[in-house]
Amino acid sequence: MTTDLARALGTQETVALEFKQSADLATIRKTICAFANDLPGLGGGEILIGVDKAGNSLGGVDTSDEELLKLNNLKDDGKILDRPSLVVTVEQYQGKPVVRLRVNASGAPPVRLDGVVWVRSGPSTRRAAGTTSGS
């Protein structure tokens, strides 16, 4: 029997758990970068796509091979450097399918997205102090 992620990870965003209603690649990249930087030293973090900010599973999330490949390719598109360790799977959250992105902590931080370092500050992703964009 598969463990429901709501039981395993919780139903509130934390420094190591981020909910996304949809696969907005720009914001997901920032969160991947922040989890890879692992400021709190927790080993990375989890992004769940198909869950609202209140921790409710929305259902209807795209779990097609094409969508999973698009998300998995975020680690290889050259925007996030050093390349993050990322695992993309489909799992159950409150009995509905969601896309889970497990981001492991980088062994060589800081990790940058387009030249900017992102970190987790509580349950939010923020630009690290003193970093500027590469443009």
PyMOL commands that set and color helices and strands:
alter all, ss='L'
color gray80, all
select helices_A, chain A and resi 5-9+25-37+65-75
alter helices_A, ss='H'
color red, helices_A
select strands_A, chain A and resi 17-20+44-49+80-81+85-93+96-104+112-113+116-121+124-127
alter strands_A, ss='S'
color yellow, strands_A
deselect
rebuild
show_as cartoon
